[in-house]
Amino acid sequence: VEAGLVVARKGGGGFYDRFRNRVMVPIRDRQGRVIGFGGRALDGTEPKYLNSPETEIFHKGKHLFGLDRASQSIRQNDRAVIVEGYFDVIAFNKLGYNNVASPSGTALTIQQLNQISKYTDEIYLCFDNDEAGIKATKRVVEIKNNISKDINLYCILLPEKFKDISEYYESGEQDINNIISEKRDLIEFCIDNLIIE
């Protein structure tokens, strides 16, 4: 109950599994310790993605999914890629990129950006090709000046026919290197998309 894996039924009568009928993804801290879970619905249940609730050890806005495994590659490549969700991280890994992490279930926060900036000052964003992805990008512009280190922010632009990197990977496309090399400066991207008020 305290970890949020089960929920007490209202009025008593036992408990139920918060993550029933979901594919489970462990969320680890930077030391690799499991601190929470994410679950993707298998049967069309909403929400499609569900995270563990906030607990004493799990705070969504402070942790990045995959950072424990990506940190060494981020240092080696002096570059980090930030995506929206767990399966986007996995898709990038399958495409040969291991320097990828995700805020998973929350907009990218100042704390998360500060964490990434400890490993590199070059950060690429690859958010979804939809309205929510545009809003997430705008949010990064708003928080950039509040972090403790100067960083360079870029956008990776997927072809419009793909909603996200997972869809791109599943399509069999393999030219991700070319797409990454054509990154756009974040401010230029925002101006082009008229998302700065």
Residue frames as qw, qx, qy, qz and C-alpha x, y, z in Angstrom:
[[0.000, 0.886, 0.463, 0.000, 0.00, 0.00, 0.00],
 [0.296, -0.818, 0.088, 0.486, 2.76, 2.47, 0.93],
 [0.370, -0.235, 0.603, 0.666, 4.59, 1.73, -2.33],
 [0.450, 0.447, -0.058, -0.771, 1.37, 2.27, -4.29],
 [0.102, 0.148, -0.915, -0.361, 1.27, -1.20, -5.83],
 [0.190, -0.476, -0.852, -0.105, -2.11, -1.98, -4.31],
 [0.200, -0.308, 0.028, -0.930, -4.96, 0.31, -3.33],
 [0.118, 0.201, 0.835, -0.498, -7.36, -0.17, -0.42],
 [0.093, -0.497, -0.719, -0.477, -10.98, -0.56, -1.54],
 [0.234, -0.334, 0.128, -0.904, -13.28, 2.23, -0.42],
 [0.745, -0.324, 0.031, -0.582, -15.34, 1.14, 2.56],
 [0.533, -0.395, 0.737, -0.127, -13.02, -1.76, 3.31],
 [0.903, 0.306, 0.218, -0.206, -13.16, -5.19, 1.76],
 [0.843, -0.045, 0.334, 0.420, -9.53, -5.64, 0.89],
 [0.138, -0.657, 0.351, 0.653, -7.31, -4.27, -1.85],
 [0.795, 0.552, 0.250, 0.015, -6.93, -4.22, -5.62],
 [0.678, -0.095, 0.313, 0.658, -3.91, -4.19, -7.92],
 [0.103, 0.784, -0.010, -0.612, -3.24, -0.63, -9.14],
 [0.110, 0.556, -0.617, -0.546, -1.41, -1.96, -12.21],
 [0.665, 0.179, 0.719, -0.093, -3.72, -4.83, -13.23],
 [0.687, 0.576, 0.422, 0.138, -3.58, -5.72, -16.94],
 [0.177, 0.959, -0.208, -0.081, -0.49, -3.60, -17.57],
 [0.811, 0.296, -0.240, 0.445, 3.04, -4.19, -18.82],
 [0.525, -0.832, -0.040, 0.173, 5.25, -3.18, -15.90],
 [0.574, 0.597, -0.208, 0.521, 8.38, -1.06, -16.22],
 [0.636, -0.563, -0.278, 0.449, 10.65, -0.56, -13.17],
 [0.168, 0.907, -0.066, 0.380, 11.78, 3.02, -12.53],
 [0.793, -0.234, -0.248, 0.504, 15.21, 3.28, -10.92],
 [0.185, -0.957, 0.072, 0.212, 17.14, 6.09, -9.29],
 [0.380, 0.814, -0.439, -0.022, 20.63, 7.05, -10.47],
 [0.262, -0.506, 0.811, -0.133, 22.15, 4.27, -8.34],
 [0.410, 0.096, -0.837, -0.349, 19.96, 1.66, -10.05],
 [0.095, 0.149, 0.855, -0.488, 17.63, 1.08, -7.08],
 [0.144, -0.483, -0.723, -0.472, 13.97, 0.44, -7.97],
 [0.008, 0.134, 0.422, -0.896, 11.89, 3.31, -6.57],
 [0.536, 0.378, 0.277, -0.702, 8.65, 3.04, -8.53],
 [0.434, 0.177, 0.833, 0.294, 6.88, 1.54, -11.52],
 [0.390, 0.337, -0.200, -0.834, 5.21, 2.55, -14.73],
 [0.464, 0.191, 0.865, -0.024, 2.53, 0.48, -16.36],
 [0.271, 0.205, -0.453, -0.824, 1.15, 0.49, -19.91],
 [0.702, 0.160, 0.428, -0.546, -2.42, -0.73, -20.34],
 [0.172, -0.116, 0.910, 0.360, -2.88, -3.92, -22.35],
 [0.149, 0.473, 0.868, 0.035, -6.67, -3.76, -22.68],
 [0.057, 0.591, 0.395, 0.701, -7.43, -0.16, -23.67],
 [0.433, -0.729, -0.452, 0.277, -7.89, 0.98, -20.07],
 [0.191, 0.762, -0.065, 0.615, -7.36, 4.68, -19.43],
 [0.193, 0.861, -0.346, -0.319, -4.99, 6.13, -18.63],
 [0.855, 0.426, -0.294, 0.027, -2.82, 4.36, -21.18],
 [0.550, 0.299, -0.551, 0.552, 0.23, 4.94, -18.94],
 [0.600, -0.751, -0.119, -0.248, 0.15, 4.89, -15.17],
 [0.365, 0.493, -0.595, 0.520, 2.98, 5.65, -12.75],
 [0.502, -0.363, -0.659, 0.425, 3.40, 4.77, -9.11],
 [0.199, -0.933, -0.226, -0.198, 2.01, 7.50, -6.86],
 [0.138, 0.722, -0.437, 0.519, 4.35, 9.87, -5.02],
 [0.848, -0.422, -0.301, 0.108, 5.96, 8.09, -2.08],
 [0.494, -0.816, 0.189, 0.234, 8.79, 8.77, 0.36],
 [0.563, -0.339, 0.551, 0.515, 11.28, 7.46, -2.21],
 [0.388, 0.345, 0.651, 0.554, 9.57, 8.20, -5.53],
 [0.120, 0.740, 0.191, -0.634, 9.00, 11.76, -6.73],
 [0.692, 0.551, 0.422, 0.198, 8.16, 11.93, -10.44],
 [0.254, 0.963, -0.017, 0.092, 9.62, 15.40, -10.93],
 [0.340, -0.804, 0.481, 0.078, 13.02, 14.45, -9.50],
 [0.617, -0.216, 0.729, 0.203, 13.83, 11.24, -11.38],
 [0.493, 0.540, -0.413, -0.543, 14.48, 10.31, -15.00],
 [0.939, 0.059, 0.319, -0.110, 13.66, 6.88, -16.34],
 [0.874, 0.416, 0.017, 0.252, 16.74, 5.19, -17.80],
 [0.069, 0.922, -0.324, 0.201, 19.30, 7.64, -16.42],
 [0.688, -0.533, 0.493, -0.001, 20.97, 4.94, -14.31],
 [0.825, 0.132, 0.474, 0.279, 21.78, 3.01, -17.50],
 [0.507, 0.793, 0.183, 0.284, 22.33, 6.02, -19.77],
 [0.290, -0.935, 0.120, 0.166, 24.70, 8.09, -17.62],
 [0.625, -0.366, 0.495, 0.480, 27.92, 6.41, -18.78],
 [0.514, 0.438, 0.555, 0.485, 26.95, 6.72, -22.46],
 [0.045, 0.973, 0.215, 0.068, 25.93, 10.36, -21.93],
 [0.421, -0.789, 0.294, 0.336, 29.39, 11.11, -20.53],
 [0.628, -0.088, 0.593, 0.497, 31.15, 9.21, -23.31],
 [0.375, 0.570, 0.553, 0.479, 29.16, 10.91, -26.08],
 [0.144, -0.239, -0.182, 0.943, 28.94, 14.27, -24.25],
 [0.374, -0.089, -0.364, -0.848, 25.30, 14.37, -25.30],
 [0.246, 0.203, 0.861, -0.397, 21.95, 13.35, -23.84],
 [0.281, -0.231, -0.600, -0.713, 18.65, 12.67, -25.58],
 [0.265, 0.143, 0.657, -0.691, 15.43, 13.32, -23.66],
 [0.283, -0.211, -0.744, -0.567, 12.22, 11.62, -24.82],
 [0.525, -0.389, -0.007, -0.757, 8.70, 11.44, -23.40],
 [0.857, -0.288, 0.142, -0.403, 8.23, 7.87, -22.23],
 [0.666, -0.389, 0.635, 0.042, 9.68, 4.48, -21.31],
 [0.805, 0.311, 0.483, 0.146, 9.11, 2.87, -24.69],
 [0.398, 0.908, -0.107, 0.073, 10.69, 5.84, -26.45],
 [0.310, -0.737, 0.600, 0.015, 13.86, 5.20, -24.42],
 [0.749, -0.059, 0.657, 0.066, 13.72, 1.53, -25.41],
 [0.696, 0.677, 0.235, 0.049, 13.18, 2.43, -29.11],
 [0.169, 0.914, -0.366, 0.033, 16.26, 4.68, -29.11],
 [0.528, -0.504, 0.683, 0.017, 18.25, 1.90, -27.42],
 [0.800, 0.251, 0.541, 0.067, 17.20, -0.50, -30.19],
 [0.543, 0.830, 0.042, 0.118, 18.38, 2.06, -32.74],
 [0.768, 0.207, -0.217, 0.566, 21.82, 2.04, -31.10],
 [0.021, 0.624, -0.207, 0.753, 21.53, 5.09, -28.82],
 [0.621, -0.370, -0.643, 0.253, 22.04, 4.39, -25.12],
 [0.241, -0.036, -0.293, 0.925, 22.39, 8.01, -23.95],
 [0.327, -0.400, -0.432, -0.739, 18.63, 8.45, -23.58],
 [0.082, -0.232, -0.777, 0.579, 16.35, 9.16, -20.60],
 [0.226, -0.511, -0.557, -0.615, 12.76, 10.19, -20.01],
 [0.227, -0.241, 0.423, -0.843, 10.76, 12.17, -17.41],
 [0.290, -0.196, -0.929, -0.124, 7.95, 9.58, -17.86],
 [0.272, -0.637, -0.721, 0.032, 4.61, 10.96, -16.85],
 [0.202, -0.845, -0.218, 0.444, 5.52, 14.55, -16.13],
 [0.429, 0.881, -0.070, 0.185, 6.80, 17.55, -18.07],
 [0.708, 0.193, -0.310, 0.605, 10.58, 17.92, -17.87],
 [0.427, -0.882, -0.195, 0.047, 11.38, 19.71, -14.60],
 [0.067, 0.895, -0.388, 0.211, 14.19, 21.97, -13.41],
 [0.649, -0.509, 0.559, -0.083, 15.41, 19.17, -11.12],
 [0.892, 0.208, 0.383, 0.122, 15.56, 16.70, -14.01],
 [0.533, 0.809, -0.073, 0.239, 17.33, 19.17, -16.30],
 [0.231, -0.830, 0.477, -0.174, 19.85, 19.87, -13.54],
 [0.832, -0.239, 0.500, 0.019, 20.47, 16.12, -13.19],
 [0.818, 0.485, 0.219, 0.221, 21.20, 15.71, -16.89],
 [0.262, 0.918, -0.193, 0.225, 23.45, 18.79, -16.94],
 [0.581, -0.666, 0.467, 0.022, 25.78, 17.04, -14.47],
 [0.801, 0.007, 0.540, 0.259, 26.73, 14.64, -17.28],
 [0.446, 0.269, 0.473, 0.710, 26.71, 16.93, -20.33],
 [0.093, 0.526, 0.180, -0.826, 25.83, 20.44, -21.46],
 [0.287, 0.185, -0.579, -0.740, 24.46, 19.26, -24.83],
 [0.385, 0.226, 0.809, -0.383, 20.88, 18.04, -24.62],
 [0.223, -0.026, -0.656, -0.721, 18.63, 16.91, -27.49],
 [0.500, 0.177, 0.546, -0.649, 14.85, 16.80, -27.06],
 [0.222, -0.005, -0.813, -0.538, 12.77, 14.31, -29.02],
 [0.380, 0.200, 0.616, -0.661, 9.21, 14.80, -27.83],
 [0.439, 0.418, 0.793, 0.057, 6.07, 13.54, -29.54],
 [0.055, 0.093, 0.450, 0.886, 4.83, 15.09, -32.79],
 [0.206, -0.664, -0.683, -0.225, 1.58, 16.32, -31.24],
 [0.169, -0.831, -0.064, -0.526, 0.17, 19.23, -29.27],
 [0.764, -0.644, 0.006, 0.046, 1.34, 17.77, -25.96],
 [0.810, 0.004, 0.082, 0.580, 4.85, 17.40, -27.37],
 [0.257, 0.652, 0.089, 0.708, 4.87, 21.05, -28.47],
 [0.466, -0.818, -0.032, -0.335, 3.73, 22.14, -25.00],
 [0.870, -0.399, 0.027, 0.288, 6.45, 20.01, -23.41],
 [0.633, 0.310, 0.077, 0.706, 9.00, 21.72, -25.64],
 [0.056, -0.789, -0.076, -0.608, 7.71, 25.16, -24.68],
 [0.713, -0.697, -0.055, -0.053, 8.02, 24.22, -21.02],
 [0.828, -0.112, 0.013, 0.550, 11.74, 23.47, -21.47],
 [0.313, 0.579, 0.069, 0.749, 12.29, 26.97, -22.90],
 [0.391, -0.799, -0.090, -0.448, 10.60, 28.42, -19.81],
 [0.801, -0.593, 0.049, 0.069, 12.75, 26.49, -17.31],
 [0.797, 0.368, -0.124, 0.463, 16.11, 26.65, -19.16],
 [0.180, 0.687, -0.247, 0.660, 17.23, 29.88, -17.49],
 [0.620, -0.640, 0.174, -0.419, 16.45, 28.54, -14.02],
 [0.969, -0.113, -0.127, 0.179, 18.96, 25.73, -13.99],
 [0.527, -0.782, 0.181, 0.280, 22.39, 26.03, -12.41],
 [0.514, -0.291, 0.568, 0.573, 24.50, 25.54, -15.57],
 [0.407, 0.570, -0.277, -0.658, 24.62, 26.84, -19.14],
 [0.590, 0.072, 0.796, 0.117, 23.41, 24.15, -21.53],
 [0.229, 0.262, -0.532, -0.772, 22.81, 23.83, -25.25],
 [0.552, 0.273, 0.698, -0.366, 19.33, 22.59, -26.14],
 [0.197, 0.228, -0.657, -0.691, 18.31, 21.14, -29.49],
 [0.759, 0.193, 0.352, -0.512, 15.26, 19.44, -31.01],
 [0.191, -0.102, 0.902, 0.373, 15.30, 16.23, -32.99],
 [0.566, 0.321, 0.029, -0.759, 12.57, 16.48, -35.63],
 [0.450, 0.085, 0.883, 0.101, 11.02, 13.20, -36.70],
 [0.095, -0.160, -0.642, -0.744, 9.16, 13.00, -40.02],
 [0.434, -0.111, 0.161, -0.879, 5.60, 14.27, -39.50],
 [0.743, -0.066, -0.509, -0.430, 4.03, 10.89, -40.27],
 [0.615, -0.103, -0.714, 0.318, 5.48, 9.48, -37.04],
 [0.462, -0.821, -0.187, -0.279, 3.99, 10.43, -33.68],
 [0.502, -0.774, 0.384, -0.038, 7.06, 9.40, -31.69],
 [0.104, 0.608, -0.778, -0.118, 10.33, 7.51, -31.85],
 [0.530, -0.026, 0.826, -0.191, 8.59, 4.23, -30.92],
 [0.697, 0.589, 0.306, -0.269, 6.38, 4.50, -34.00],
 [0.333, 0.798, -0.458, -0.208, 9.43, 5.42, -36.07],
 [0.203, -0.431, 0.879, -0.004, 11.31, 2.33, -34.88],
 [0.616, 0.195, 0.727, -0.233, 8.34, 0.01, -35.41],
 [0.619, 0.698, 0.017, -0.359, 8.02, 1.24, -39.02],
 [0.899, 0.107, 0.239, 0.350, 11.43, -0.24, -39.83],
 [0.302, 0.916, -0.120, 0.236, 13.02, 3.14, -40.61],
 [0.850, -0.283, -0.069, 0.440, 16.74, 3.17, -39.84],
 [0.465, 0.536, 0.008, 0.705, 18.04, 6.64, -40.82],
 [0.455, -0.841, -0.274, 0.104, 17.91, 8.05, -37.29],
 [0.610, -0.297, 0.074, 0.731, 21.56, 9.18, -37.56],
 [0.226, 0.366, 0.368, 0.824, 20.64, 11.57, -40.36],
 [0.305, -0.788, -0.428, -0.320, 17.65, 12.88, -38.41],
 [0.615, -0.669, -0.167, 0.383, 19.78, 13.51, -35.33],
 [0.532, -0.070, 0.191, 0.822, 22.47, 15.26, -37.38],
 [0.036, 0.498, 0.386, 0.776, 19.81, 17.68, -38.64],
 [0.319, -0.573, -0.604, 0.452, 18.91, 18.78, -35.10],
 [0.063, 0.757, 0.216, 0.614, 17.45, 22.27, -34.65],
 [0.143, 0.146, -0.480, 0.853, 18.31, 24.84, -31.99],
 [0.083, -0.500, -0.817, 0.276, 15.48, 24.82, -29.45],
 [0.080, 0.583, 0.210, -0.781, 14.75, 28.56, -29.66],
 [0.183, 0.255, -0.570, -0.759, 14.71, 28.47, -33.46],
 [0.145, -0.244, -0.942, -0.178, 12.36, 25.50, -33.35],
 [0.024, -0.574, -0.657, 0.489, 10.01, 27.31, -30.99],
 [0.133, 0.508, -0.088, -0.846, 9.99, 30.47, -33.11],
 [0.176, 0.097, -0.770, -0.605, 9.32, 28.46, -36.27],
 [0.246, -0.371, -0.890, -0.096, 6.40, 26.74, -34.54],
 [0.234, -0.519, -0.084, -0.818, 5.07, 29.95, -32.96],
 [0.690, -0.471, -0.550, 0.015, 4.99, 28.46, -29.49],
 [0.391, -0.169, -0.371, 0.825, 6.71, 31.29, -27.67],
 [0.032, -0.851, -0.524, -0.016, 4.16, 33.81, -26.43]]
